[in-house]
Amino acid sequence: MSNEEPKTTTLAETNNYVVWKAEEPDGETTYHIELGNVTLHFFEEEWQELFELLKSL
């Protein structure tokens, strides 16, 4: 088991919202959307699907 911390990168930020990604030590990349006191977590495949959905708006 690895004790490494994930490498995080902020992708976008406003006064109230943050979108960031985490590169996990196991090689998985996860994406996170913080909307006030709610945080949505996505695996890579889910993130891509959400991104395509938002582009179609």
HTML snippet that shows the backbone in 3Dmol.js (N, CA, C, O; Angstrom):
<script src="https://3Dmol.org/build/3Dmol-min.js"></script>
<div id="view" style="width:600px;height:400px;position:relative"></div>
<script>
const pdb = `
ATOM      1  N   MET A   1       0.835  -1.171   0.000  1.00  0.00           N
ATOM      2  CA  MET A   1       0.000   0.000   0.000  1.00  0.00           C
ATOM      3  C   MET A   1       0.885   1.243   0.000  1.00  0.00           C
ATOM      4  O   MET A   1       1.864   1.315   0.744  1.00  0.00           O
ATOM      5  N   SER A   2       0.535   2.224  -0.843  1.00  0.00           N
ATOM      6  CA  SER A   2       1.332   3.431  -0.986  1.00  0.00           C
ATOM      7  C   SER A   2       0.846   4.521  -0.037  1.00  0.00           C
ATOM      8  O   SER A   2      -0.356   4.686   0.173  1.00  0.00           O
ATOM      9  N   ASN A   3       1.783   5.252   0.527  1.00  0.00           N
ATOM     10  CA  ASN A   3       1.439   6.372   1.391  1.00  0.00           C
ATOM     11  C   ASN A   3       1.517   7.697   0.643  1.00  0.00           C
ATOM     12  O   ASN A   3       1.415   8.763   1.251  1.00  0.00           O
ATOM     13  N   GLU A   4       1.697   7.635  -0.686  1.00  0.00           N
ATOM     14  CA  GLU A   4       1.805   8.843  -1.481  1.00  0.00           C
ATOM     15  C   GLU A   4       0.475   9.580  -1.528  1.00  0.00           C
ATOM     16  O   GLU A   4      -0.592   8.966  -1.535  1.00  0.00           O
ATOM     17  N   GLU A   5       0.558  10.896  -1.560  1.00  0.00           N
ATOM     18  CA  GLU A   5      -0.625  11.741  -1.706  1.00  0.00           C
ATOM     19  C   GLU A   5      -0.888  11.953  -3.201  1.00  0.00           C
ATOM     20  O   GLU A   5       0.047  11.953  -4.002  1.00  0.00           O
ATOM     21  N   PRO A   6      -2.157  12.133  -3.576  1.00  0.00           N
ATOM     22  CA  PRO A   6      -2.439  12.426  -4.984  1.00  0.00           C
ATOM     23  C   PRO A   6      -1.915  13.813  -5.357  1.00  0.00           C
ATOM     24  O   PRO A   6      -1.836  14.708  -4.515  1.00  0.00           O
ATOM     25  N   LYS A   7      -1.557  13.976  -6.639  1.00  0.00           N
ATOM     26  CA  LYS A   7      -1.146  15.280  -7.154  1.00  0.00           C
ATOM     27  C   LYS A   7      -2.409  15.972  -7.638  1.00  0.00           C
ATOM     28  O   LYS A   7      -3.095  15.451  -8.518  1.00  0.00           O
ATOM     29  N   THR A   8      -2.733  17.141  -7.080  1.00  0.00           N
ATOM     30  CA  THR A   8      -3.960  17.844  -7.448  1.00  0.00           C
ATOM     31  C   THR A   8      -3.631  19.083  -8.288  1.00  0.00           C
ATOM     32  O   THR A   8      -2.604  19.736  -8.104  1.00  0.00           O
ATOM     33  N   THR A   9      -4.543  19.374  -9.214  1.00  0.00           N
ATOM     34  CA  THR A   9      -4.425  20.534 -10.082  1.00  0.00           C
ATOM     35  C   THR A   9      -5.783  21.215 -10.168  1.00  0.00           C
ATOM     36  O   THR A   9      -6.785  20.559 -10.450  1.00  0.00           O
ATOM     37  N   THR A  10      -5.830  22.521  -9.930  1.00  0.00           N
ATOM     38  CA  THR A  10      -7.062  23.278 -10.101  1.00  0.00           C
ATOM     39  C   THR A  10      -7.248  23.558 -11.581  1.00  0.00           C
ATOM     40  O   THR A  10      -6.359  24.115 -12.226  1.00  0.00           O
ATOM     41  N   LEU A  11      -8.405  23.174 -12.128  1.00  0.00           N
ATOM     42  CA  LEU A  11      -8.692  23.371 -13.549  1.00  0.00           C
ATOM     43  C   LEU A  11      -9.445  24.667 -13.806  1.00  0.00           C
ATOM     44  O   LEU A  11      -9.232  25.316 -14.830  1.00  0.00           O
ATOM     45  N   ALA A  12     -10.327  25.052 -12.880  1.00  0.00           N
ATOM     46  CA  ALA A  12     -11.086  26.305 -13.001  1.00  0.00           C
ATOM     47  C   ALA A  12     -11.580  26.685 -11.618  1.00  0.00           C
ATOM     48  O   ALA A  12     -11.806  25.831 -10.761  1.00  0.00           O
ATOM     49  N   GLU A  13     -11.744  28.004 -11.419  1.00  0.00           N
ATOM     50  CA  GLU A  13     -12.171  28.463 -10.102  1.00  0.00           C
ATOM     51  C   GLU A  13     -12.883  29.808 -10.239  1.00  0.00           C
ATOM     52  O   GLU A  13     -12.446  30.680 -10.991  1.00  0.00           O
ATOM     53  N   THR A  14     -13.979  29.961  -9.507  1.00  0.00           N
ATOM     54  CA  THR A  14     -14.656  31.247  -9.363  1.00  0.00           C
ATOM     55  C   THR A  14     -14.719  31.554  -7.873  1.00  0.00           C
ATOM     56  O   THR A  14     -14.114  30.846  -7.068  1.00  0.00           O
ATOM     57  N   ASN A  15     -15.442  32.597  -7.502  1.00  0.00           N
ATOM     58  CA  ASN A  15     -15.575  32.921  -6.081  1.00  0.00           C
ATOM     59  C   ASN A  15     -16.281  31.816  -5.306  1.00  0.00           C
ATOM     60  O   ASN A  15     -16.028  31.640  -4.114  1.00  0.00           O
ATOM     61  N   ASN A  16     -17.169  31.065  -5.970  1.00  0.00           N
ATOM     62  CA  ASN A  16     -17.990  30.075  -5.267  1.00  0.00           C
ATOM     63  C   ASN A  16     -17.760  28.624  -5.679  1.00  0.00           C
ATOM     64  O   ASN A  16     -18.197  27.715  -4.973  1.00  0.00           O
ATOM     65  N   TYR A  17     -17.090  28.384  -6.801  1.00  0.00           N
ATOM     66  CA  TYR A  17     -16.969  27.029  -7.331  1.00  0.00           C
ATOM     67  C   TYR A  17     -15.527  26.712  -7.701  1.00  0.00           C
ATOM     68  O   TYR A  17     -14.749  27.600  -8.047  1.00  0.00           O
ATOM     69  N   VAL A  18     -15.187  25.430  -7.621  1.00  0.00           N
ATOM     70  CA  VAL A  18     -13.851  24.969  -7.997  1.00  0.00           C
ATOM     71  C   VAL A  18     -13.981  23.647  -8.735  1.00  0.00           C
ATOM     72  O   VAL A  18     -14.750  22.774  -8.335  1.00  0.00           O
ATOM     73  N   VAL A  19     -13.219  23.506  -9.820  1.00  0.00           N
ATOM     74  CA  VAL A  19     -13.089  22.227 -10.523  1.00  0.00           C
ATOM     75  C   VAL A  19     -11.617  21.848 -10.454  1.00  0.00           C
ATOM     76  O   VAL A  19     -10.746  22.633 -10.827  1.00  0.00           O
ATOM     77  N   TRP A  20     -11.347  20.630  -9.969  1.00  0.00           N
ATOM     78  CA  TRP A  20      -9.959  20.192  -9.840  1.00  0.00           C
ATOM     79  C   TRP A  20      -9.836  18.716 -10.164  1.00  0.00           C
ATOM     80  O   TRP A  20     -10.816  17.972 -10.144  1.00  0.00           O
ATOM     81  N   LYS A  21      -8.611  18.307 -10.461  1.00  0.00           N
ATOM     82  CA  LYS A  21      -8.365  16.883 -10.725  1.00  0.00           C
ATOM     83  C   LYS A  21      -7.284  16.383  -9.798  1.00  0.00           C
ATOM     84  O   LYS A  21      -6.438  17.142  -9.326  1.00  0.00           O
ATOM     85  N   ALA A  22      -7.329  15.091  -9.547  1.00  0.00           N
ATOM     86  CA  ALA A  22      -6.339  14.429  -8.701  1.00  0.00           C
ATOM     87  C   ALA A  22      -5.749  13.260  -9.460  1.00  0.00           C
ATOM     88  O   ALA A  22      -6.476  12.394  -9.948  1.00  0.00           O
ATOM     89  N   GLU A  23      -4.444  13.235  -9.559  1.00  0.00           N
ATOM     90  CA  GLU A  23      -3.730  12.100 -10.141  1.00  0.00           C
ATOM     91  C   GLU A  23      -3.325  11.215  -8.975  1.00  0.00           C
ATOM     92  O   GLU A  23      -2.411  11.537  -8.216  1.00  0.00           O
ATOM     93  N   GLU A  24      -4.021  10.095  -8.848  1.00  0.00           N
ATOM     94  CA  GLU A  24      -3.824   9.193  -7.716  1.00  0.00           C
ATOM     95  C   GLU A  24      -2.534   8.389  -7.881  1.00  0.00           C
ATOM     96  O   GLU A  24      -2.094   8.161  -9.008  1.00  0.00           O
ATOM     97  N   PRO A  25      -1.925   7.958  -6.779  1.00  0.00           N
ATOM     98  CA  PRO A  25      -0.697   7.161  -6.850  1.00  0.00           C
ATOM     99  C   PRO A  25      -0.859   5.861  -7.653  1.00  0.00           C
ATOM    100  O   PRO A  25       0.117   5.343  -8.196  1.00  0.00           O
ATOM    101  N   ASP A  26      -2.094   5.333  -7.729  1.00  0.00           N
ATOM    102  CA  ASP A  26      -2.316   4.097  -8.482  1.00  0.00           C
ATOM    103  C   ASP A  26      -2.488   4.329  -9.977  1.00  0.00           C
ATOM    104  O   ASP A  26      -2.746   3.385 -10.724  1.00  0.00           O
ATOM    105  N   GLY A  27      -2.346   5.598 -10.429  1.00  0.00           N
ATOM    106  CA  GLY A  27      -2.446   5.913 -11.842  1.00  0.00           C
ATOM    107  C   GLY A  27      -3.824   6.393 -12.280  1.00  0.00           C
ATOM    108  O   GLY A  27      -3.975   6.886 -13.398  1.00  0.00           O
ATOM    109  N   GLU A  28      -4.822   6.259 -11.429  1.00  0.00           N
ATOM    110  CA  GLU A  28      -6.183   6.716 -11.751  1.00  0.00           C
ATOM    111  C   GLU A  28      -6.244   8.236 -11.631  1.00  0.00           C
ATOM    112  O   GLU A  28      -5.654   8.817 -10.720  1.00  0.00           O
ATOM    113  N   THR A  29      -6.968   8.880 -12.562  1.00  0.00           N
ATOM    114  CA  THR A  29      -7.217  10.306 -12.475  1.00  0.00           C
ATOM    115  C   THR A  29      -8.688  10.505 -12.136  1.00  0.00           C
ATOM    116  O   THR A  29      -9.563   9.923 -12.777  1.00  0.00           O
ATOM    117  N   THR A  30      -8.957  11.327 -11.130  1.00  0.00           N
ATOM    118  CA  THR A  30     -10.326  11.646 -10.756  1.00  0.00           C
ATOM    119  C   THR A  30     -10.531  13.150 -10.874  1.00  0.00           C
ATOM    120  O   THR A  30      -9.595  13.936 -10.727  1.00  0.00           O
ATOM    121  N   TYR A  31     -11.773  13.528 -11.142  1.00  0.00           N
ATOM    122  CA  TYR A  31     -12.141  14.933 -11.301  1.00  0.00           C
ATOM    123  C   TYR A  31     -13.176  15.281 -10.252  1.00  0.00           C
ATOM    124  O   TYR A  31     -13.994  14.442  -9.873  1.00  0.00           O
ATOM    125  N   HIS A  32     -13.141  16.522  -9.782  1.00  0.00           N
ATOM    126  CA  HIS A  32     -13.983  16.947  -8.673  1.00  0.00           C
ATOM    127  C   HIS A  32     -14.542  18.328  -8.969  1.00  0.00           C
ATOM    128  O   HIS A  32     -13.818  19.228  -9.394  1.00  0.00           O
ATOM    129  N   ILE A  33     -15.844  18.486  -8.740  1.00  0.00           N
ATOM    130  CA  ILE A  33     -16.499  19.782  -8.876  1.00  0.00           C
ATOM    131  C   ILE A  33     -17.049  20.143  -7.510  1.00  0.00           C
ATOM    132  O   ILE A  33     -17.901  19.437  -6.970  1.00  0.00           O
ATOM    133  N   GLU A  34     -16.563  21.239  -6.952  1.00  0.00           N
ATOM    134  CA  GLU A  34     -17.042  21.721  -5.657  1.00  0.00           C
ATOM    135  C   GLU A  34     -18.028  22.848  -5.903  1.00  0.00           C
ATOM    136  O   GLU A  34     -17.675  23.890  -6.454  1.00  0.00           O
ATOM    137  N   LEU A  35     -19.278  22.626  -5.486  1.00  0.00           N
ATOM    138  CA  LEU A  35     -20.364  23.598  -5.645  1.00  0.00           C
ATOM    139  C   LEU A  35     -20.872  23.957  -4.254  1.00  0.00           C
ATOM    140  O   LEU A  35     -21.812  23.342  -3.750  1.00  0.00           O
ATOM    141  N   GLY A  36     -20.252  24.946  -3.645  1.00  0.00           N
ATOM    142  CA  GLY A  36     -20.609  25.279  -2.270  1.00  0.00           C
ATOM    143  C   GLY A  36     -20.247  24.128  -1.352  1.00  0.00           C
ATOM    144  O   GLY A  36     -19.085  23.728  -1.278  1.00  0.00           O
ATOM    145  N   ASN A  37     -21.250  23.586  -0.642  1.00  0.00           N
ATOM    146  CA  ASN A  37     -20.958  22.490   0.294  1.00  0.00           C
ATOM    147  C   ASN A  37     -21.192  21.114  -0.319  1.00  0.00           C
ATOM    148  O   ASN A  37     -21.247  20.117   0.401  1.00  0.00           O
ATOM    149  N   VAL A  38     -21.333  21.051  -1.651  1.00  0.00           N
ATOM    150  CA  VAL A  38     -21.502  19.777  -2.365  1.00  0.00           C
ATOM    151  C   VAL A  38     -20.299  19.563  -3.274  1.00  0.00           C
ATOM    152  O   VAL A  38     -19.893  20.474  -3.995  1.00  0.00           O
ATOM    153  N   THR A  39     -19.726  18.358  -3.242  1.00  0.00           N
ATOM    154  CA  THR A  39     -18.635  18.004  -4.147  1.00  0.00           C
ATOM    155  C   THR A  39     -19.039  16.782  -4.955  1.00  0.00           C
ATOM    156  O   THR A  39     -19.461  15.767  -4.400  1.00  0.00           O
ATOM    157  N   LEU A  40     -18.904  16.891  -6.281  1.00  0.00           N
ATOM    158  CA  LEU A  40     -19.174  15.777  -7.180  1.00  0.00           C
ATOM    159  C   LEU A  40     -17.836  15.167  -7.579  1.00  0.00           C
ATOM    160  O   LEU A  40     -16.895  15.889  -7.907  1.00  0.00           O
ATOM    161  N   HIS A  41     -17.751  13.847  -7.551  1.00  0.00           N
ATOM    162  CA  HIS A  41     -16.516  13.129  -7.868  1.00  0.00           C
ATOM    163  C   HIS A  41     -16.748  12.283  -9.123  1.00  0.00           C
ATOM    164  O   HIS A  41     -17.780  11.622  -9.245  1.00  0.00           O
ATOM    165  N   PHE A  42     -15.785  12.303 -10.058  1.00  0.00           N
ATOM    166  CA  PHE A  42     -15.916  11.574 -11.312  1.00  0.00           C
ATOM    167  C   PHE A  42     -14.629  10.818 -11.630  1.00  0.00           C
ATOM    168  O   PHE A  42     -13.530  11.343 -11.450  1.00  0.00           O
ATOM    169  N   PHE A  43     -14.772   9.593 -12.099  1.00  0.00           N
ATOM    170  CA  PHE A  43     -13.640   8.892 -12.692  1.00  0.00           C
ATOM    171  C   PHE A  43     -13.472   9.415 -14.115  1.00  0.00           C
ATOM    172  O   PHE A  43     -14.367  10.077 -14.641  1.00  0.00           O
ATOM    173  N   GLU A  44     -12.346   9.128 -14.736  1.00  0.00           N
ATOM    174  CA  GLU A  44     -12.008   9.641 -16.065  1.00  0.00           C
ATOM    175  C   GLU A  44     -13.133   9.443 -17.080  1.00  0.00           C
ATOM    176  O   GLU A  44     -13.494  10.384 -17.787  1.00  0.00           O
ATOM    177  N   GLU A  45     -13.689   8.236 -17.163  1.00  0.00           N
ATOM    178  CA  GLU A  45     -14.726   7.938 -18.160  1.00  0.00           C
ATOM    179  C   GLU A  45     -15.991   8.749 -17.886  1.00  0.00           C
ATOM    180  O   GLU A  45     -16.634   9.232 -18.818  1.00  0.00           O
ATOM    181  N   GLU A  46     -16.345   8.897 -16.622  1.00  0.00           N
ATOM    182  CA  GLU A  46     -17.521   9.679 -16.246  1.00  0.00           C
ATOM    183  C   GLU A  46     -17.312  11.156 -16.559  1.00  0.00           C
ATOM    184  O   GLU A  46     -18.226  11.836 -17.025  1.00  0.00           O
ATOM    185  N   TRP A  47     -16.106  11.643 -16.301  1.00  0.00           N
ATOM    186  CA  TRP A  47     -15.776  13.036 -16.571  1.00  0.00           C
ATOM    187  C   TRP A  47     -15.907  13.331 -18.062  1.00  0.00           C
ATOM    188  O   TRP A  47     -16.480  14.349 -18.449  1.00  0.00           O
ATOM    189  N   GLN A  48     -15.375  12.437 -18.899  1.00  0.00           N
ATOM    190  CA  GLN A  48     -15.455  12.633 -20.344  1.00  0.00           C
ATOM    191  C   GLN A  48     -16.914  12.690 -20.803  1.00  0.00           C
ATOM    192  O   GLN A  48     -17.273  13.520 -21.639  1.00  0.00           O
ATOM    193  N   GLU A  49     -17.745  11.815 -20.260  1.00  0.00           N
ATOM    194  CA  GLU A  49     -19.159  11.808 -20.618  1.00  0.00           C
ATOM    195  C   GLU A  49     -19.839  13.105 -20.182  1.00  0.00           C
ATOM    196  O   GLU A  49     -20.613  13.683 -20.946  1.00  0.00           O
ATOM    197  N   LEU A  50     -19.560  13.567 -18.963  1.00  0.00           N
ATOM    198  CA  LEU A  50     -20.130  14.824 -18.481  1.00  0.00           C
ATOM    199  C   LEU A  50     -19.666  15.993 -19.338  1.00  0.00           C
ATOM    200  O   LEU A  50     -20.462  16.872 -19.669  1.00  0.00           O
ATOM    201  N   PHE A  51     -18.391  16.011 -19.699  1.00  0.00           N
ATOM    202  CA  PHE A  51     -17.834  17.084 -20.511  1.00  0.00           C
ATOM    203  C   PHE A  51     -18.536  17.137 -21.879  1.00  0.00           C
ATOM    204  O   PHE A  51     -18.870  18.219 -22.361  1.00  0.00           O
ATOM    205  N   GLU A  52     -18.758  15.982 -22.496  1.00  0.00           N
ATOM    206  CA  GLU A  52     -19.463  15.928 -23.771  1.00  0.00           C
ATOM    207  C   GLU A  52     -20.896  16.424 -23.623  1.00  0.00           C
ATOM    208  O   GLU A  52     -21.404  17.130 -24.494  1.00  0.00           O
ATOM    209  N   LEU A  53     -21.548  16.056 -22.526  1.00  0.00           N
ATOM    210  CA  LEU A  53     -22.920  16.515 -22.268  1.00  0.00           C
ATOM    211  C   LEU A  53     -22.952  18.033 -22.151  1.00  0.00           C
ATOM    212  O   LEU A  53     -23.818  18.673 -22.747  1.00  0.00           O
ATOM    213  N   LEU A  54     -22.036  18.619 -21.402  1.00  0.00           N
ATOM    214  CA  LEU A  54     -22.015  20.064 -21.208  1.00  0.00           C
ATOM    215  C   LEU A  54     -21.679  20.805 -22.505  1.00  0.00           C
ATOM    216  O   LEU A  54     -22.195  21.897 -22.742  1.00  0.00           O
ATOM    217  N   LYS A  55     -20.836  20.234 -23.330  1.00  0.00           N
ATOM    218  CA  LYS A  55     -20.514  20.859 -24.612  1.00  0.00           C
ATOM    219  C   LYS A  55     -21.722  20.917 -25.530  1.00  0.00           C
ATOM    220  O   LYS A  55     -21.802  21.795 -26.389  1.00  0.00           O
ATOM    221  N   SER A  56     -22.662  19.997 -25.362  1.00  0.00           N
ATOM    222  CA  SER A  56     -23.843  19.953 -26.235  1.00  0.00           C
ATOM    223  C   SER A  56     -24.915  20.963 -25.828  1.00  0.00           C
ATOM    224  O   SER A  56     -25.914  21.107 -26.533  1.00  0.00           O
ATOM    225  N   LEU A  57     -24.736  21.651 -24.729  1.00  0.00           N
ATOM    226  CA  LEU A  57     -25.731  22.650 -24.294  1.00  0.00           C
ATOM    227  C   LEU A  57     -25.807  23.823 -25.255  1.00  0.00           C
ATOM    228  O   LEU A  57     -26.590  24.747 -25.039  1.00  0.00           O
TER     229      LEU A  57
END
`;
const viewer = $3Dmol.createViewer("view");
viewer.addModel(pdb, "pdb");
viewer.setStyle({}, {cartoon: {color: "spectrum"}});
viewer.zoomTo();
viewer.render();
</script>
